[in-house]
């Protein structure tokens, strides 16, 4: 029986992360915030108006990097403390105060880029030659030059940064604080419901009546907040459209893809090919689920059920550590040491509690160790989720060691490659260690239902929906709940065809993800997994040489474009072949599931 979630104060401390590694106490945090304001004031007084030549450019960036390194832990502490309990008034106020302070400081610091960009390109290029350390920063700055506004405008926009982040904060407050769920009832029995319980338990519930009723109850409550959430989202969209226009971009897509260092061809290819060519494979998978579970009809509420629920072992946190060690050992001793430290030194927040952010994420502050948030429900599929987040951790653990604070973070296009790589390594490890058809089917179904479904279906359908939303906004229109519902339903119906009934409530899926407040993020999951699928095949075939090459890619951080990083790993994403190969591989996995199911059924009927 699923229980209602405890409050944060009721959970075991050993299941929580240790934020004292960032600041030993609240007093230390507040002192660091005050000190940061003083340092910025001093920096502002020393350098503003004095960036006149290549040497001055280098001098200001040396001090600017030091300030940035002080900024990171303060912001991380405020954010992480809030993410574990968004009902905590102190955490709310701390996060809000940091947002206000950060906006003020960002406004003061905006002169750095403005004054650098007022220098002739030749001077900036001279500074690049003089300083290898800041060469990449200056190179990206030169690329921004056509879209830079007057210094006073940049200062004003920076001052409003906290307000511009308002829609995302409002979305989270609505979702995690105001939105609450009543128990739902099935056949006279009541069951608790929350965001975490629905996404962590009820979506994969084997009892069809309970699962579908949970989906209905969850959707009905979401519906009560659809208009507020849609208005919040429209605010975000209009800010992005205005920003794109102000900065002189031809359209909102070019503006949002600019920082990713890719053009619309890579973006559109990812969505178009998957929508058309992956859909038949996933419809076959949906039909397989329907047949195995004996469902008269396959509905949207049934898509997350496991193929073989009798083979879904429960797993403890300690047991998951052994899986990580075994599967990721191929990455080498230093990487494995990082994995073990994550468990032993409480880098991971496993607890399930009321008010905690849903899903999972990894925060990797420069100058400190990574932090991973996950709500552990003891399902075996969470081994893949944890491996995914440790992939992010391993990425920045490596990049931070080799790169400065400006160079360590790569394009968003590439960001999900290291995380999904770990999922592939976990799958490869599990498949190598058993010939039992039921175990093989469980592993392959986990890859399809967790790794590929999550990244190539859930997030890709978000991206297809998001593209239609941005096309509308780009044409000068607004959106509301009715429009967003229609777009989402249309995307789901196009992808699933007649294989899945898109039941009422499915159209509200757009309300569940924070990704829409992060620009063109959703499509990057499939982009990253395309790269990692191909590299994982190389590692499986070549072993250590391919691993060494991959570690070099991780260590490169943001010093190369996504195309260059993929090329370093032996993948050419300027062509559609890697994506086509990955889609074909997913098709092979689904076909193998159909074959294994037939074999298992034949054995059972003997």
C-alpha positions in Angstrom: 0.0 0.0 0.0 1.4 3.4 -1.0 1.6 5.8 1.9 1.1 9.5 2.1 4.4 11.4 2.0 6.1 12.5 5.2 7.2 16.1 5.9 10.8 17.0 5.3 11.5 17.0 9.1 10.3 13.4 9.3 12.7 11.8 6.9 15.9 10.1 7.8 18.9 12.4 7.6 21.0 9.7 5.9 18.6 9.8 3.0 19.2 13.5 2.4 22.1 15.4 0.9 24.6 17.3 3.0 24.4 21.0 2.1 27.0 21.8 4.8 29.6 21.0 2.2 28.5 24.3 0.6 28.0 26.3 3.8 28.5 24.9 7.3 25.5 27.0 8.6 22.9 29.5 7.7 25.1 32.2 9.2 28.0 31.2 7.0 25.7 31.4 3.9 24.4 34.8 4.9 27.9 36.1 5.5 29.0 34.8 2.0 26.0 36.6 0.5 27.0 39.9 2.2 30.6 39.4 1.2 29.6 38.7 -2.4 27.8 42.1 -2.5 30.9 43.9 -1.2 33.3 42.1 -3.6 31.0 43.1 -6.6 30.9 46.7 -5.4 34.7 46.8 -5.2 35.1 45.2 -8.6 32.6 47.6 -10.1 34.4 50.7 -8.8 37.8 49.4 -9.9 37.1 48.3 -13.5 34.0 50.1 -14.8 35.0 52.4 -17.6 38.6 51.2 -17.6 38.4 48.3 -20.1 40.3 50.0 -22.9 42.8 47.5 -24.4 43.7 43.8 -24.6 45.6 43.8 -21.3 42.8 45.4 -19.5 40.4 42.8 -21.0 42.5 40.0 -19.6 42.8 41.7 -16.2 39.1 42.2 -15.8 38.3 38.6 -16.8 40.7 37.3 -14.2 38.8 39.1 -11.4 35.4 38.5 -13.0 36.1 34.7 -12.9 36.8 34.9 -9.2 33.5 36.7 -8.6 31.7 34.1 -10.7 33.2 31.4 -8.5 31.8 33.1 -5.4 28.4 33.5 -7.0 28.0 29.8 -7.8 27.9 28.2 -4.3 25.6 30.9 -2.9 23.1 30.5 -5.6 23.3 26.7 -5.5 22.7 26.6 -1.7 19.6 28.8 -2.0 18.2 26.7 -4.9 18.9 23.2 -3.5 17.5 24.1 0.0 14.3 25.2 -1.7 14.1 22.2 -4.1 13.8 19.7 -1.3 10.9 21.4 0.4 9.0 24.1 -1.5 6.5 24.4 1.4 9.3 25.6 3.7 8.7 29.4 4.3 12.4 30.0 5.2 13.6 28.2 2.0 11.1 30.3 0.0 12.3 33.5 1.4 16.0 32.6 1.1 15.5 31.7 -2.6 13.5 34.8 -3.3 16.1 37.0 -1.6 19.0 35.5 -3.5 17.0 36.1 -6.7 16.7 39.8 -5.9 20.3 40.2 -4.8 21.5 38.3 -7.9 19.5 40.5 -10.2 21.0 43.6 -8.6 24.6 42.2 -8.8 24.1 41.0 -12.4 23.0 44.5 -13.4 26.2 45.9 -11.8 28.3 43.3 -13.6 26.7 43.8 -17.0 29.3 46.4 -17.8 32.0 43.8 -18.3 30.5 42.2 -21.4 29.2 45.6 -22.6 32.6 47.3 -22.4 34.4 44.3 -23.9 32.0 44.3 -26.8 32.5 48.0 -27.4 36.2 47.2 -28.2 37.1 46.6 -31.8 37.2 42.9 -32.8 40.9 43.1 -33.4 41.5 44.1 -29.8 39.4 41.2 -28.6 41.3 38.8 -30.9 44.5 40.2 -29.5 43.3 39.5 -26.0 42.4 35.9 -27.1 45.9 35.3 -28.3 47.4 36.7 -25.1 45.2 34.6 -22.8 44.4 31.0 -23.7 42.4 30.7 -20.4 39.8 33.3 -21.5 40.1 32.7 -25.3 36.9 30.7 -25.5 34.9 33.2 -23.4 36.1 36.0 -25.7 35.4 34.0 -28.8 31.8 33.4 -27.7 31.5 37.1 -26.8 32.5 38.1 -30.4 29.8 35.8 -31.7 27.3 37.7 -29.5 28.4 41.1 -30.8 25.6 41.5 -33.5 23.0 40.9 -30.8 24.4 43.0 -28.0 22.4 46.1 -26.9 23.4 49.5 -25.6 25.2 49.1 -22.2 22.5 50.9 -20.3 19.9 48.6 -21.9 21.9 45.5 -20.9 22.2 46.8 -17.4 18.5 47.4 -17.2 17.7 43.9 -18.6 20.0 42.3 -16.1 18.3 44.2 -13.2 15.0 42.6 -14.3 16.5 39.1 -14.5 14.7 38.1 -11.3 11.4 39.3 -12.7 12.1 37.5 -15.9 12.5 34.3 -13.9 9.1 34.9 -12.3 7.1 32.6 -14.6 9.2 29.6 -13.7 9.0 30.4 -10.0 5.3 30.9 -10.3 4.9 27.6 -12.1 6.8 25.7 -9.4 4.9 27.4 -6.6 1.6 26.5 -8.3 2.7 22.9 -8.9 4.5 22.1 -5.6 2.7 24.3 -3.0 -0.8 25.3 -4.1 -1.7 22.1 -6.1 -2.8 19.4 -3.7 -4.7 16.1 -4.3 -7.4 14.4 -2.5 -7.3 10.6 -2.0 -8.9 8.7 -4.9 -11.2 5.7 -4.4 -11.3 2.4 -6.3 -13.8 -0.3 -5.4 -14.4 1.2 -2.0 -10.7 1.5 -1.1 -9.0 4.9 -0.8 -5.5 5.6 -2.1 -3.3 8.7 -1.4 -2.3 10.9 -4.4 0.4 13.5 -5.0 2.7 14.6 -7.9 5.5 12.3 -6.6 3.2 9.4 -5.9 1.6 9.6 -9.3 4.8 9.8 -11.3 6.7 7.5 -9.0 4.1 4.8 -8.4 0.6 5.1 -9.8 1.7 5.6 -13.5 3.3 2.1 -13.4 0.7 0.5 -11.2 -0.3 -3.0 -12.4 -3.9 -2.9 -11.3 -5.6 -1.3 -14.3 -8.5 0.1 -12.4 -6.3 1.8 -9.8 -3.9 3.1 -12.5 -6.6 4.6 -14.7 -8.5 6.1 -11.7 -5.2 7.6 -10.4 -4.7 9.2 -13.9 -8.2 10.5 -13.9 -8.0 12.0 -10.4 -4.6 13.5 -11.1 -5.8 15.0 -14.4 -8.9 16.4 -12.9 -7.0 18.3 -10.3 -4.4 19.5 -12.9 -7.4 20.8 -14.9 -8.4 23.1 -12.1 -5.1 25.0 -12.5 -4.8 24.9 -16.3 -5.7 28.5 -16.9 -3.3 29.9 -14.3 -0.5 27.6 -15.6 -1.2 28.6 -19.2 -1.1 32.3 -18.4 2.2 31.7 -16.6 3.6 29.9 -19.6 2.4 32.6 -22.0 4.2 35.2 -19.9 7.5 33.3 -20.3 6.9 32.9 -24.1 6.2 36.6 -24.6 9.4 37.5 -22.7 11.4 35.2 -25.0 9.7 36.7 -28.1 10.4 40.3 -27.0 14.0 39.4 -26.2 14.5 37.8 -29.6 13.1 40.9 -31.3 15.1 43.3 -29.2 18.4 41.5 -30.0 17.7 41.5 -33.7 17.3 37.8 -34.3 15.3 36.8 -37.3 13.0 34.6 -35.2 12.5 33.2 -31.8 14.1 29.8 -32.8 17.4 31.4 -33.8 17.4 33.3 -30.5 16.8 30.2 -28.4 19.3 28.0 -30.4 22.0 30.7 -30.4 23.5 29.7 -27.0 23.3 26.0 -28.0 25.6 26.7 -31.0 23.4 24.7 -33.4 21.2 25.8 -36.2 17.5 25.0 -36.9 18.4 22.1 -39.3 19.7 20.0 -36.4 16.8 21.0 -34.2 14.1 20.2 -36.8 15.8 17.0 -37.9 15.7 15.6 -34.4 11.9 16.2 -34.1 10.9 15.4 -37.7 12.7 12.1 -38.0 11.6 10.8 -34.6 8.0 11.8 -35.1 7.8 10.0 -38.4 10.2 7.0 -38.1 10.2 6.1 -34.4 6.4 6.2 -34.1 5.9 2.8 -35.8 8.3 1.1 -33.4 6.7 2.6 -30.4 3.2 1.7 -31.6 4.4 -1.9 -31.8 5.7 -1.6 -28.3 2.3 -0.2 -27.1 0.6 -3.2 -28.8 2.9 -5.6 -27.1 2.1 -4.0 -23.7 -1.6 -4.3 -24.5 -1.3 -8.0 -25.4 0.8 -9.0 -22.4 -1.5 -7.3 -20.0 -4.7 -8.4 -21.7 -6.1 -4.9 -22.1 -9.2 -4.5 -24.3 -7.9 -1.1 -25.3 -4.5 0.6 -24.8 -4.9 4.1 -23.4 -2.5 6.9 -22.6 -2.7 6.0 -18.9 -1.3 2.5 -19.7 1.9 3.5 -21.4 4.1 3.4 -18.3 3.3 -0.1 -17.1 6.2 -2.5 -17.0 6.2 -5.3 -19.6 6.8 -8.0 -16.9 5.6 -6.7 -13.5 6.5 -10.0 -11.9 10.2 -9.3 -12.8 10.4 -5.8 -11.3 12.6 -6.3 -8.2 12.7 -3.9 -5.3 16.1 -2.5 -4.7 17.6 -0.7 -1.8 19.9 2.4 -2.0 22.8 0.2 -0.9 22.1 -2.4 -3.5 22.0 0.4 -6.2 25.5 1.4 -5.2 26.8 -2.1 -6.2 25.0 -1.8 -9.6 26.7 1.5 -10.2 30.1 0.1 -9.3 29.7 -2.9 -11.5 28.2 -1.1 -14.5 30.4 2.0 -14.4 33.7 0.3 -13.6 34.6 0.5 -17.3 34.9 4.3 -16.9 38.0 3.9 -14.7 39.1 4.3 -11.1 38.8 8.1 -10.8 35.3 8.0 -12.2 34.3 5.2 -9.9 35.8 7.0 -6.9 33.5 9.9 -7.7 30.5 7.5 -7.8 31.3 6.0 -4.4 31.9 9.4 -2.8 28.4 10.4 -4.1 26.9 7.7 -1.9 29.3 7.8 1.0 29.5 11.6 1.4 25.7 12.3 1.0 25.8 14.0 -2.4 22.4 12.4 -3.2 19.0 13.3 -1.8 17.0 10.0 -1.8 14.2 11.0 0.5 10.5 11.1 -0.5 8.8 14.0 1.2 6.0 16.5 0.7 7.0 19.6 -1.1 10.1 18.1 -2.8 10.7 18.8 -6.5 9.5 16.0 -8.8 11.6 14.0 -11.1 15.4 14.0 -10.7 18.2 16.3 -11.4 21.9 16.9 -10.9 23.4 20.3 -9.8 27.1 20.6 -10.4 28.4 23.8 -8.8 31.9 24.9 -9.9 34.4 24.5 -7.1 32.2 22.0 -5.2 31.0 18.5 -5.7 27.8 17.7 -7.6 24.4 17.2 -5.9 21.7 14.8 -7.1 18.0 14.9 -6.3 15.9 11.8 -6.7 12.9 10.4 -4.9 13.8 6.8 -4.3 10.8 4.4 -4.4 12.9 1.2 -4.5 11.9 0.4 -8.0 14.6 -1.3 -10.1 14.1 1.2 -12.9 15.4 3.9 -10.7 18.9 2.3 -11.1 18.8 3.8 -14.6 17.6 7.2 -13.3 20.4 7.3 -10.8 23.0 6.2 -13.4 21.6 9.0 -15.6 22.2 11.7 -12.9 25.6 10.3 -12.0 26.4 10.7 -15.7 25.8 14.5 -15.3 27.8 14.4 -12.1 30.7 12.6 -13.8 30.6 15.0 -16.7 31.1 18.1 -14.6 33.4 16.4 -12.1 35.7 15.9 -15.1 35.1 19.3 -16.8 35.5 21.3 -13.7 38.9 19.8 -13.0 40.2 20.7 -16.5 38.4 24.0 -17.3 37.8 27.4 -15.7 34.4 28.5 -14.5 33.6 30.1 -17.9 34.7 27.1 -20.0 33.3 24.1 -18.1 29.7 24.0 -19.3 29.0 22.8 -22.8 26.1 23.6 -25.1 22.7 22.5 -24.0 22.5 20.4 -27.1 25.2 18.1 -25.7 24.3 18.2 -22.1 22.3 14.9 -22.0 24.9 12.8 -23.8 27.0 12.0 -20.7 23.9 11.2 -18.6 22.3 8.9 -21.2 25.7 7.3 -21.8 25.6 5.9 -18.2 22.1 4.4 -18.8 23.5 2.6 -21.9 26.5 1.4 -19.8 24.1 0.1 -17.2 22.1 -1.7 -19.8 25.1 -3.3 -21.5 26.4 -4.5 -18.1 23.1 -6.1 -17.2 22.7 -7.8 -20.6 26.2 -9.3 -20.4 25.5 -11.0 -17.1 22.6 -13.3 -17.9 21.1 -15.4 -20.6 17.9 -16.0 -18.8 15.1 -14.9 -21.3 13.0 -13.3 -18.6 15.9 -11.3 -17.2 16.9 -10.3 -20.7 13.4 -9.2 -21.5 13.3 -7.2 -18.3 16.6 -5.4 -19.1 15.6 -4.6 -22.7 12.2 -3.5 -21.6 13.9 -1.2 -19.1 16.0 0.3 -21.9 13.0 0.8 -24.1 10.5 1.9 -21.3 13.0 4.0 -19.3 16.0 5.2 -21.3 14.5 5.5 -24.8 10.8 6.2 -23.9 11.8 8.9 -21.5 14.3 10.6 -23.8 13.1 9.7 -27.3 9.3 9.8 -26.6 8.3 11.8 -23.5 10.8 14.6 -24.1 10.6 14.4 -27.9 6.8 14.8 -27.8 7.3 17.8 -25.5 9.7 19.2 -28.2 7.2 18.6 -31.0 4.5 20.3 -29.0 6.9 23.1 -28.0 7.8 23.8 -31.6 4.2 24.4 -32.6 3.8 26.7 -29.6 6.9 28.7 -30.6 5.7 28.9 -34.2 2.5 30.5 -33.0 4.3 32.9 -30.7 6.8 33.7 -33.4 3.9 34.8 -35.6 2.8 37.3 -32.9 0.1 35.3 -31.2 -0.5 34.3 -27.5 -1.6 31.0 -26.1 -4.1 29.9 -23.5 -5.1 26.6 -21.9 -7.5 25.6 -24.8 -4.8 26.2 -27.4 -2.1 24.4 -25.5 -4.5 21.5 -24.9 -5.3 21.2 -28.6 -1.7 21.3 -29.6 -0.6 18.7 -27.1 -3.5 16.4 -28.0 -2.7 16.7 -31.7 1.0 15.8 -31.2 0.0 12.7 -29.1 -2.5 11.6 -31.7 -0.1 12.0 -34.5 2.6 10.0 -32.8 0.5 7.2 -31.4 -2.0 6.9 -34.2 -4.7 4.3 -33.6 -2.4 2.2 -31.3 -3.2 4.2 -28.2 -6.4 6.0 -27.2 -5.6 9.5 -26.1 -7.9 9.6 -23.1 -9.2 12.9 -21.5 -6.5 14.3 -19.4 -3.6 13.3 -21.7 -3.8 16.8 -23.3 -2.8 18.3 -19.9 0.6 16.7 -20.0 2.1 20.0 -21.0 1.4 21.2 -17.4 3.7 18.6 -15.8 7.1 19.6 -17.1 9.3 22.5 -16.0 11.4 22.1 -19.2 9.2 24.5 -21.1 10.6 27.3 -19.0 14.2 26.4 -20.1 14.1 27.3 -23.7 14.5 24.6 -26.3 15.6 22.0 -23.9 13.3 19.0 -24.4 14.7 18.0 -27.8 18.2 17.9 -26.5 17.4 14.6 -24.6 17.1 12.7 -27.8 20.0 14.6 -29.3 22.2 13.5 -26.4 21.0 10.0 -26.4 21.7 9.8 -30.2 25.3 10.6 -29.4 25.6 8.3 -26.4 24.0 5.4 -28.2 26.6 5.5 -30.9 29.5 6.0 -28.4 28.3 3.2 -26.1 28.4 0.8 -29.1 32.0 1.8 -29.6 32.8 1.3 -25.9 31.2 -2.2 -26.0 33.3 -3.0 -29.1 36.6 -1.3 -28.4 36.7 -1.0 -24.6 39.4 1.1 -23.0 40.5 3.2 -26.1 36.9 4.4 -26.6 36.5 5.1 -22.9 39.7 7.2 -22.8 38.4 9.2 -25.8 35.0 9.7 -24.1 36.7 11.0 -20.9 38.6 13.5 -23.0 35.2 14.7 -24.4 33.9 15.2 -20.8 37.0 17.1 -19.8 36.7 19.4 -22.8 33.6 21.0 -21.1 32.4 24.0 -23.2 35.6 24.6 -25.1 34.1 23.0 -28.3 30.8 23.1 -30.1 28.3 20.2 -29.9 29.4 19.1 -33.4 33.1 19.2 -32.4 32.4 17.3 -29.1 30.5 14.6 -31.0 33.3 14.4 -33.6 35.8 13.9 -30.7 33.8 10.9 -29.7 33.6 9.6 -33.3 30.0 10.6 -34.1 29.1 13.0 -37.0 25.9 14.8 -36.1 26.1 17.0 -39.2 24.5 14.1 -41.0 21.2 12.3 -40.1 22.9 8.8 -40.0 23.5 8.7 -36.2 19.9 9.5 -35.6 18.7 7.0 -38.1 21.0 4.3 -36.7 19.6 5.0 -33.2 16.0 4.8 -34.3 16.8 1.5 -36.0 18.5 0.2 -32.8 15.3 1.1 -30.9 13.3 -0.9 -33.5 15.6 -3.9 -33.0 15.1 -3.7 -29.2 11.3 -3.7 -29.6 11.5 -6.6 -32.1 13.7 -8.5 -29.5 11.0 -7.9 -26.9 8.3 -9.3 -29.1 10.5 -12.4 -29.8 11.5 -13.0 -26.1 7.8 -12.6 -25.1 6.8 -15.3 -27.6 9.6 -17.6 -26.3 8.6 -17.1 -22.7 4.9 -17.6 -23.5 5.8 -20.8 -25.4 7.7 -22.2 -22.4 4.9 -21.2 -20.0 2.3 -23.1 -22.0 4.3 -26.4 -22.2 
